[in-house]
Amino acid sequence: MHLLARTLLFLHCGLRLRARMGEAAAVLCLVILLGLSGGARAAEPLALTPDRPQINAWEAITLKADPTYQLSVEDMLNRLDEFEAPPHRGGSLGVHKTAMWLHIPLIARDKLRTPWMVDLGYSSLQADIYLASGGRVLHQVRAGQPEQRQIASRTPALAFDLQPGQPYDLLIRVQASGPLILPVTLGEMPAQMHAALQEQMLQGLLNGLAFFLLMYSLIQWATQRDRLFAFYALVVLGSAGFSMQFFGIGDQFLWPGNLWMSRYAGLIAGLMALAGSFLFLGAALSNDPRSRYARTMRAGAAITAAVIAGVMLGWVNVPAAIAFMSLAGPLPSLLSVPAALRRVRQKDPIGTTLLAAWAAYGIAAAVMVCLVQGWVPANFWTVHSFQFGATVDMLLFLRVMGLRANAQRALAQEALRERDLMHSLAHSDPLTGLSNRRGLQNALQQALESCAPHNLVAVYLMDLDGFKPINDVHGHDVGDDLLVAVAHRLQANVRHQTDVVARLGGDEFIIMARHLPTAQDAEELGRALLRAFEAPFILSHLRLRVGLTIGYALAPTDGREPQDLIRLADAAMYAGKQEGKHCIRRNSSPWALAS
């Protein structure tokens, strides 16, 4: 109607100019008026040719807003002259509280060799696509009517064929609760399918990685009961779910035709990742769950969970939930920066890794904001920037868990070393490193449990002959060195896998020998110990001689209680001392050896 009115106006002006100025001047002025009128001249059709198998449709797109959400395709076909050029042709219109109509005039100069397809390249919107000619709709695909879809595609798409030389109008109606990101492309069917397969491959790789990270974290949580793995699983599940909905994987494969999931799945997944981020960072950076930081992070997760419940129950609308996610999204990182910086100052790689993760996330979020505002064009890298950033974030969070596990393992090993040290101090002699009385009693108690008439346990109690004069003459340092040398010689003359050498104190030593077949074997072991002390001890420039007096008892022959065996061995050793020293005695049967 507007076009008809302007045409009549131009004709009227042309007649009056002709009457006053002549025919040539009237034609010239009419041409100038037509040139100055933006709506009177039809937009140049976008020519589809074989030498351009894929075209960015934004070079020919014009726009018209529909704030009433009521205008039909027939209304738009009658208002093509009202469409205006977009403020920029980067492929993003930002956030609009209206339905937007896109118009692309098409023409095929020659016969097309294959059908063509228009693809919107973004799934998080409602889109109706119409192909018309001569004011009549020829093909259409409408949102919410999957039976009209010609192609199983992640994103809204329409296949068509054009008659050579005939003009066509491609009209696209879009609306969304979020930004209108519209990387609209036109292309031959093979070229568009090749691009779609490449995108499917990329989504398969990234979502497959997310799946394995999710399974790994769940298995680790189930086996180790470390809640950090559960929080990480929540982050991975939310990030992957958001990406799958953002790129149309959910609508194509997981919940095709489910309008509720199409509307809410991406939002709920994003909120889930936000709640997981609060919990994960709070657990990774705080060793005290009662600290103010840890409580704040748990409160943030609880509020986010309440918003999720409100969205699912219909108490919170989509714009309010999007506003909450936009405002609360940076909070987990911002609240955690001080704790991460403290870790960096402590040379803890967890802090550095988290800062790198936030840097990657921040760059991806900044690119996404620029894309939404139309400051950067909608291309492969900008459209996928957030998904790439989230993937890097997940991998760096995985490294954080590995670093934390290493730190916990190191703490556990240190605790074990301290426990072993305390056990060693409690069960060993600090001078010689031999077992002390408590260590011997524990080993003897275990050995006695398996002793038998043909599996004897011998307890040898021995005292050094001639040690006191050496200690008095040469001093305590030499005496200590001599005791250490005695300990080494005793250890060198027993069976290392079965026998235990202990120092009771002063110059008294005790040996427990197990797995002895007969009493004669026990006697031979005692004699071997006596012979071992026939050689002198060389300490620096000193040659020192000490001997042994040994008393021993056998289990189970002489008793089965550790204290009884030690008492009997002590009595036998005392009797040996009384009878001349440097001998071995069991109860009342002495065997003396010449010195």
MARTORNU-78792 format. One line per field, with one value per residue (C-alpha): residue in one letter; x, y, z. Coordinates in nm, 3 decimals, decimal comma, padded with zeros to 5 digits. Layout:
BEGIN
type: (a:...)
px: (X:...)
py: (Y:...)
pz: (Z:...)
REM end
This chain:
BEGIN
type: (m:h:l:l:a:r:t:l:l:f:l:h:c:g:l:r:l:r:a:r:m:g:e:a:a:a:v:l:c:l:v:i:l:l:g:l:s:g:g:a:r:a:a:e:p:l:a:l:t:p:d:r:p:q:i:n:a:w:e:a:i:t:l:k:a:d:p:t:y:q:l:s:v:e:d:m:l:n:r:l:d:e:f:e:a:p:p:h:r:g:g:s:l:g:v:h:k:t:a:m:w:l:h:i:p:l:i:a:r:d:k:l:r:t:p:w:m:v:d:l:g:y:s:s:l:q:a:d:i:y:l:a:s:g:g:r:v:l:h:q:v:r:a:g:q:p:e:q:r:q:i:a:s:r:t:p:a:l:a:f:d:l:q:p:g:q:p:y:d:l:l:i:r:v:q:a:s:g:p:l:i:l:p:v:t:l:g:e:m:p:a:q:m:h:a:a:l:q:e:q:m:l:q:g:l:l:n:g:l:a:f:f:l:l:m:y:s:l:i:q:w:a:t:q:r:d:r:l:f:a:f:y:a:l:v:v:l:g:s:a:g:f:s:m:q:f:f:g:i:g:d:q:f:l:w:p:g:n:l:w:m:s:r:y:a:g:l:i:a:g:l:m:a:l:a:g:s:f:l:f:l:g:a:a:l:s:n:d:p:r:s:r:y:a:r:t:m:r:a:g:a:a:i:t:a:a:v:i:a:g:v:m:l:g:w:v:n:v:p:a:a:i:a:f:m:s:l:a:g:p:l:p:s:l:l:s:v:p:a:a:l:r:r:v:r:q:k:d:p:i:g:t:t:l:l:a:a:w:a:a:y:g:i:a:a:a:v:m:v:c:l:v:q:g:w:v:p:a:n:f:w:t:v:h:s:f:q:f:g:a:t:v:d:m:l:l:f:l:r:v:m:g:l:r:a:n:a:q:r:a:l:a:q:e:a:l:r:e:r:d:l:m:h:s:l:a:h:s:d:p:l:t:g:l:s:n:r:r:g:l:q:n:a:l:q:q:a:l:e:s:c:a:p:h:n:l:v:a:v:y:l:m:d:l:d:g:f:k:p:i:n:d:v:h:g:h:d:v:g:d:d:l:l:v:a:v:a:h:r:l:q:a:n:v:r:h:q:t:d:v:v:a:r:l:g:g:d:e:f:i:i:m:a:r:h:l:p:t:a:q:d:a:e:e:l:g:r:a:l:l:r:a:f:e:a:p:f:i:l:s:h:l:r:l:r:v:g:l:t:i:g:y:a:l:a:p:t:d:g:r:e:p:q:d:l:i:r:l:a:d:a:a:m:y:a:g:k:q:e:g:k:h:c:i:r:r:n:s:s:p:w:a:l:a:s)
px: (00,000:00,282:00,455:00,134:00,086:00,441:00,410:00,094:00,273:00,566:00,331:00,147:00,473:00,597:00,284:00,310:00,682:00,623:00,364:00,597:00,953:00,928:00,958:01,337:01,348:01,048:01,214:01,537:01,357:01,150:01,465:01,613:01,296:01,300:01,666:01,602:01,313:01,462:01,146:01,055:01,343:01,326:01,623:01,862:01,787:02,055:02,162:02,218:02,492:02,702:03,025:02,913:02,793:02,760:02,660:02,635:02,275:02,338:02,467:02,104:01,895:01,651:01,456:01,118:01,011:00,673:00,610:00,257:00,378:00,062:00,167:00,151:00,360:00,083:00,102:00,476:00,448:00,228:00,481:00,807:00,872:00,879:01,178:01,497:01,866:02,011:02,236:02,520:02,556:02,752:02,474:02,359:02,061:02,104:01,809:01,470:01,133:00,966:00,940:01,181:01,119:01,407:01,359:01,598:01,504:01,632:01,674:01,840:01,977:02,024:01,891:02,027:02,229:02,113:01,847:01,951:01,903:01,879:02,014:01,991:02,290:02,148:01,896:01,798:01,513:01,176:01,194:00,941:01,082:00,875:00,962:00,720:00,685:00,431:00,280:00,209:00,385:00,539:00,725:00,730:00,875:00,724:00,846:00,649:00,539:00,806:00,593:00,671:01,047:01,206:01,550:01,660:01,873:02,009:01,895:01,598:01,646:01,447:01,536:01,407:01,451:01,410:01,295:01,547:01,475:01,181:01,213:01,144:01,108:01,256:01,093:01,214:01,031:01,242:01,187:01,374:01,386:01,760:01,979:01,899:02,221:02,155:02,443:02,211:02,367:02,235:02,400:02,377:02,256:02,594:02,783:02,534:02,533:02,914:02,915:02,650:02,858:03,163:02,956:02,821:03,177:03,283:02,981:03,046:03,406:03,326:03,019:03,197:03,477:03,219:03,054:03,381:03,465:03,119:03,156:03,508:03,394:03,092:03,305:03,563:03,288:03,134:03,467:03,642:03,340:03,503:03,226:03,453:03,405:03,026:03,046:03,267:03,013:02,746:02,959:03,027:02,663:02,537:02,795:02,741:02,362:02,376:02,600:02,381:02,073:02,259:02,376:02,057:02,185:01,910:01,626:01,764:01,847:01,753:01,410:01,284:00,946:00,944:00,865:00,914:01,266:01,342:01,242:01,388:01,661:01,942:01,847:01,823:02,152:02,326:02,191:02,304:02,658:02,645:02,540:02,814:03,072:02,977:03,012:03,326:03,526:03,411:03,532:03,854:03,977:03,858:03,991:03,743:03,376:03,275:03,469:03,282:03,398:03,273:02,938:02,899:02,965:02,713:02,457:02,512:02,454:02,138:01,994:02,073:01,903:01,596:01,587:01,610:01,317:01,122:01,181:01,075:00,760:00,670:00,720:01,017:00,980:01,253:01,360:01,396:01,600:01,822:01,875:01,971:02,214:02,370:02,422:02,525:02,738:03,065:03,012:03,180:03,498:03,490:03,431:03,712:03,981:04,118:04,147:04,313:04,563:04,654:04,725:04,944:05,145:05,190:05,332:05,027:04,958:04,584:04,562:04,747:04,532:04,210:04,326:04,402:04,056:03,887:04,092:03,975:03,616:03,638:03,770:03,496:03,228:03,363:03,350:02,995:02,889:03,041:02,858:02,526:02,575:02,674:03,025:03,183:03,050:02,876:03,127:03,264:03,498:03,264:02,959:03,162:03,368:03,165:03,169:03,547:03,591:03,368:03,566:03,897:03,737:03,631:03,976:04,147:03,900:03,999:04,361:04,258:04,114:04,436:04,648:04,422:04,442:04,823:04,825:04,599:04,817:05,126:04,957:04,856:05,210:05,347:05,100:05,210:05,575:05,501:05,307:05,589:05,837:05,635:05,597:05,970:06,048:05,810:05,940:06,309:06,628:06,748:07,120:07,147:06,827:06,738:06,396:06,341:06,157:05,812:05,905:06,046:05,736:05,509:05,722:05,749:05,375:05,310:05,575:05,433:05,095:05,238:05,502:05,487:05,714:05,875:05,848:06,031:06,081:06,402:06,457:06,827:06,909:07,274:07,501:07,837:08,142:08,405:08,203:08,205:08,588:08,602:08,331:08,507:08,851:08,766:08,453:08,087:08,138:08,358:08,114:07,825:08,024:08,101:07,733:07,648:07,921:07,787:07,438:07,573:07,761:07,457:07,244:07,508:07,487:07,113:06,860:06,727:06,383:06,288:06,496:06,468:06,757:06,666:06,845:06,690:06,915:07,275:07,480:07,191:07,065:06,796:06,736:06,419:06,467:06,168:06,107:06,368:06,301:06,478:06,637:06,977:06,926:06,862:07,183:07,387:07,259:07,365:07,712:07,747:07,677:07,945:08,199:08,113:08,246:08,587:08,714:08,799:08,612:08,810:08,702:08,930:09,273:09,129:09,109:08,851:08,735:08,406:08,239:07,887:07,706:07,384:07,080:06,790:06,449:06,239:05,871:05,655:05,888:05,969:05,657:05,422:05,407:05,659:05,728:05,783:06,032:06,226:06,235:06,368:06,629:06,734:06,774:06,982:07,202:07,254:07,353:07,604:07,754:07,798:07,973:08,242:08,085:08,131:07,895:07,548:07,302:06,947:06,794:07,056:07,248:07,563:07,789:08,103:08,350:08,709:08,780)
py: (00,000:00,239:00,152:00,222:00,558:00,671:00,559:00,769:01,062:01,034:01,016:01,325:01,516:01,404:01,537:01,875:01,902:01,815:02,091:02,352:02,247:02,026:01,654:01,616:01,811:01,621:01,287:01,405:01,527:01,211:01,000:01,209:01,166:00,792:00,777:00,971:00,746:00,445:00,238:00,296:00,099:-00,279:-00,451:-00,620:-00,997:-01,233:-01,434:-01,805:-01,927:-02,247:-02,052:-01,956:-02,285:-02,125:-01,764:-01,551:-01,433:-01,118:-00,939:-00,920:-00,934:-00,660:-00,650:-00,559:-00,588:-00,723:-00,601:-00,747:-01,103:-01,126:-01,043:-01,330:-01,410:-01,269:-00,941:-00,928:-01,006:-00,695:-00,486:-00,575:-00,207:-00,146:-00,373:-00,185:-00,263:-00,399:-00,170:-00,413:-00,732:-00,944:-01,197:-01,099:-00,879:-00,880:-00,918:-00,802:-00,812:-00,846:-01,096:-01,012:-01,078:-01,123:-01,077:-01,217:-01,162:-01,450:-01,525:-01,800:-01,667:-02,019:-02,360:-02,476:-02,797:-02,911:-02,801:-02,521:-02,489:-02,200:-02,272:-02,040:-02,195:-02,130:-02,348:-02,152:-01,964:-02,017:-01,976:-01,994:-02,005:-01,925:-01,929:-01,719:-01,601:-01,361:-01,306:-01,679:-01,909:-02,209:-02,384:-02,333:-02,477:-02,353:-02,386:-02,631:-02,830:-03,099:-03,277:-02,991:-03,037:-03,151:-03,219:-03,373:-03,076:-02,931:-02,585:-02,440:-02,507:-02,518:-02,687:-02,539:-02,527:-02,217:-02,168:-01,975:-01,603:-01,603:-01,379:-01,527:-01,389:-01,579:-01,467:-01,580:-01,500:-01,541:-01,482:-01,591:-01,524:-01,467:-01,311:-01,343:-01,489:-01,558:-01,692:-01,737:-01,917:-02,017:-02,297:-02,591:-02,900:-03,086:-02,784:-02,732:-03,102:-03,105:-02,810:-02,982:-03,302:-03,104:-02,943:-03,283:-03,416:-03,124:-03,163:-03,536:-03,478:-03,210:-03,381:-03,718:-03,564:-03,422:-03,765:-03,936:-03,661:-03,707:-04,085:-04,053:-03,811:-04,024:-04,340:-04,156:-04,021:-04,366:-04,531:-04,258:-04,084:-03,750:-03,495:-03,279:-03,534:-03,505:-03,125:-03,160:-03,398:-03,132:-02,872:-03,106:-03,216:-02,858:-02,727:-03,018:-02,988:-02,616:-02,672:-02,954:-02,733:-02,427:-02,617:-02,816:-03,163:-03,204:-03,108:-03,326:-03,645:-03,636:-03,475:-03,409:-03,237:-03,168:-02,797:-02,779:-02,920:-02,694:-02,394:-02,483:-02,749:-02,508:-02,264:-02,534:-02,687:-02,349:-02,293:-02,644:-02,564:-02,242:-02,430:-02,688:-02,409:-02,265:-02,606:-02,715:-02,400:-02,384:-02,741:-02,707:-02,385:-02,426:-02,680:-02,566:-02,621:-02,384:-02,086:-01,780:-01,842:-02,203:-02,103:-01,824:-02,064:-02,314:-02,034:-01,936:-02,297:-02,317:-01,997:-02,125:-02,457:-02,263:-02,076:-02,410:-02,542:-02,222:-02,255:-02,619:-02,547:-02,239:-01,994:-01,818:-01,706:-01,741:-01,373:-01,356:-01,678:-01,550:-01,224:-01,416:-01,638:-01,335:-01,155:-01,457:-01,624:-01,443:-01,473:-01,814:-01,688:-01,341:-01,477:-01,730:-01,494:-01,401:-01,768:-01,853:-01,567:-01,693:-02,034:-01,866:-01,688:-02,024:-02,173:-02,398:-02,484:-02,513:-02,133:-02,083:-02,343:-02,181:-01,838:-01,987:-02,148:-01,820:-01,639:-01,886:-01,858:-01,477:-01,455:-01,687:-01,492:-01,161:-01,291:-01,413:-01,072:-00,904:-01,152:-01,085:-00,709:-00,747:-00,612:-00,920:-01,123:-01,455:-01,705:-02,046:-01,914:-01,660:-01,889:-02,171:-01,950:-02,025:-02,400:-02,396:-02,188:-02,422:-02,724:-02,566:-02,477:-02,839:-02,973:-02,724:-02,810:-03,174:-03,072:-02,900:-03,229:-03,409:-03,151:-03,173:-03,553:-03,531:-03,288:-03,516:-03,815:-03,625:-03,535:-03,897:-04,016:-03,758:-03,876:-04,236:-04,136:-03,958:-04,260:-04,493:-04,262:-04,259:-04,635:-04,670:-04,444:-04,644:-04,984:-04,930:-04,844:-04,492:-04,577:-04,898:-04,890:-05,237:-05,321:-05,232:-05,435:-05,336:-05,418:-05,754:-05,843:-05,767:-05,982:-06,260:-06,262:-06,311:-06,586:-06,779:-06,806:-07,049:-07,234:-07,614:-07,902:-07,910:-07,535:-07,398:-07,039:-06,959:-06,657:-06,574:-06,325:-06,215:-05,987:-05,849:-05,975:-05,707:-05,408:-05,208:-05,175:-05,054:-04,798:-04,677:-04,650:-04,510:-04,315:-04,328:-04,229:-04,532:-04,740:-04,625:-04,699:-05,045:-05,114:-05,014:-05,247:-05,529:-05,473:-05,498:-05,820:-05,979:-05,889:-06,033:-06,372:-06,432:-06,512:-06,179:-06,297:-06,488:-06,362:-06,038:-05,869:-05,627:-05,423:-05,423:-05,151:-05,107:-05,398:-05,649:-05,780:-06,033:-06,239:-06,417:-06,697:-06,878:-07,179:-07,396:-07,768:-07,907:-07,797:-07,890:-07,623:-07,368:-07,477:-07,447:-07,094:-06,994:-07,144:-06,955:-06,633:-06,711:-06,785:-06,458:-06,266:-06,433:-06,169:-05,824:-05,504:-05,239:-04,888:-04,629:-04,705:-04,929:-05,310:-05,409:-05,751:-05,836:-06,172:-06,300:-06,492:-06,635:-06,784:-06,909:-07,077:-07,260:-07,242:-07,438:-07,672:-07,427:-07,210:-07,018:-06,676:-06,406:-06,298:-06,658:-06,723:-06,402:-06,478:-06,829:-06,701:-06,432:-06,693:-06,914:-06,619:-06,520:-06,875:-06,866:-06,546:-06,718:-07,014:-06,820:-06,619:-06,662:-06,954:-07,051:-07,204:-07,330:-07,381:-07,597:-07,748:-07,543:-07,566:-07,361:-07,264:-07,161:-06,795)
pz: (00,000:00,083:-00,242:-00,440:-00,267:-00,341:-00,703:-00,746:-00,582:-00,821:-01,123:-01,003:-00,956:-01,296:-01,473:-01,304:-01,379:-01,743:-01,772:-01,624:-01,724:-02,025:-02,075:-02,029:-01,702:-01,568:-01,633:-01,466:-01,153:-01,131:-01,140:-00,856:-00,647:-00,701:-00,598:-00,277:-00,177:00,005:-00,012:-00,371:-00,509:-00,458:-00,297:-00,536:-00,538:-00,416:-00,717:-00,661:-00,894:-00,911:-00,867:-00,512:-00,359:-00,014:00,058:00,369:00,344:00,547:00,238:00,119:00,440:00,540:00,869:01,013:01,376:01,484:01,841:01,833:01,754:01,540:01,185:00,940:00,636:00,415:00,607:00,550:00,181:00,153:00,349:00,182:00,119:00,497:00,556:00,639:00,626:00,953:01,162:01,098:00,901:01,147:01,201:01,550:01,638:02,015:02,252:02,119:02,291:01,955:01,676:01,394:01,026:00,783:00,408:00,147:-00,222:-00,435:-00,801:-01,001:-01,329:-01,464:-01,375:-01,038:-01,052:-00,704:-00,456:-00,223:00,150:00,393:00,742:01,043:01,225:01,574:01,752:02,065:01,897:01,735:01,361:01,079:00,725:00,415:00,045:-00,162:-00,518:-00,662:-00,317:-00,267:-00,016:-00,190:00,096:00,470:00,789:01,114:01,472:01,682:01,378:01,331:01,072:00,831:00,863:00,540:00,689:01,019:01,121:01,444:01,343:01,150:00,780:00,456:00,127:-00,197:-00,573:-00,789:-01,144:-01,356:-01,390:-01,148:-00,839:-00,498:-00,146:00,146:00,472:00,814:01,138:01,453:01,823:02,133:02,504:02,466:02,199:01,830:01,692:01,325:01,115:00,813:00,518:00,179:-00,008:-00,239:-00,059:-00,074:00,060:00,343:00,432:00,438:00,678:00,891:00,908:01,018:01,293:01,399:01,419:01,637:01,864:01,887:01,996:02,253:02,397:02,392:02,597:02,836:02,867:02,959:03,209:03,361:03,389:03,531:03,800:03,894:03,921:04,133:04,355:04,397:04,482:04,682:04,834:04,770:04,718:04,501:04,220:04,259:04,233:03,924:03,770:03,825:03,645:03,351:03,321:03,327:03,079:02,840:02,865:02,791:02,487:02,354:02,369:02,238:01,930:01,876:01,969:02,228:01,994:01,717:01,911:02,279:02,303:01,948:01,945:02,320:02,342:02,720:02,693:02,399:02,605:02,946:02,906:02,817:03,093:03,360:03,247:03,268:03,620:03,714:03,599:03,804:04,119:04,057:04,020:04,359:04,525:04,337:04,404:04,764:04,826:04,623:04,785:05,144:05,391:05,655:05,561:05,843:05,702:05,580:05,223:05,223:05,371:05,114:04,827:04,964:04,999:04,634:04,527:04,738:04,587:04,237:04,318:04,435:04,102:03,916:04,116:04,047:03,672:03,668:03,870:03,666:03,954:03,786:03,424:03,166:03,147:03,526:03,531:03,248:03,436:03,751:03,560:03,390:03,722:03,931:03,661:03,748:04,127:04,185:04,020:04,177:04,527:04,481:04,350:04,697:04,798:04,465:04,502:04,848:04,693:04,429:04,698:04,873:04,549:04,524:04,156:04,228:04,250:03,920:03,745:03,862:03,748:03,404:03,397:03,482:03,219:02,953:03,074:03,084:02,729:02,604:02,792:02,656:02,298:02,361:02,494:02,188:01,965:02,136:02,101:01,737:01,790:01,632:01,338:01,390:01,253:01,354:01,625:01,783:01,783:01,942:02,173:02,484:02,418:02,368:02,684:02,885:02,760:02,862:03,195:03,254:03,169:03,401:03,677:03,619:03,671:03,994:04,117:04,022:04,205:04,507:04,504:04,487:04,779:04,982:04,893:05,006:05,334:05,384:05,315:05,556:05,818:05,757:05,790:06,116:06,239:06,141:06,311:06,629:06,609:06,554:06,847:07,064:06,953:06,880:07,068:06,979:07,008:06,806:06,599:06,727:06,865:07,226:07,489:07,356:06,997:07,102:07,302:07,005:06,772:07,031:07,091:06,718:06,692:06,988:06,820:06,562:06,769:06,797:06,913:06,567:06,513:06,816:06,922:07,112:07,335:07,396:07,670:07,667:07,861:07,745:07,936:07,996:07,878:08,201:08,225:07,863:07,929:08,245:08,084:07,739:07,821:07,727:07,363:07,301:07,504:07,283:06,967:07,100:07,170:06,812:06,681:06,901:06,756:06,401:06,479:06,636:06,336:06,103:06,277:06,279:06,011:05,891:05,777:06,091:06,386:06,586:06,771:07,052:07,317:07,662:07,799:07,912:07,777:07,769:07,437:07,349:07,034:06,932:06,677:06,526:06,301:06,473:06,409:06,719:07,045:06,896:06,628:06,901:07,079:06,757:06,695:07,049:07,000:06,669:06,854:07,112:06,841:06,663:06,964:06,965:06,719:06,861:06,773:06,583:06,680:06,523:06,677:06,950:06,948:07,206:07,316:07,482:07,524:07,572:07,840:07,696:07,865:07,660:07,678:07,419:07,338:07,364:07,563:07,845:07,824:07,598:07,761:07,660:08,015:08,131:07,851:07,920:08,292:08,229:07,984:08,234:08,509:08,280:08,181:08,548:08,627:08,341:08,482:08,817:08,654:08,475:08,192:07,814:07,800:07,687:07,929:07,913:08,254:08,439:08,149:08,075:07,774:07,830:07,562:07,615:07,567)
REM end
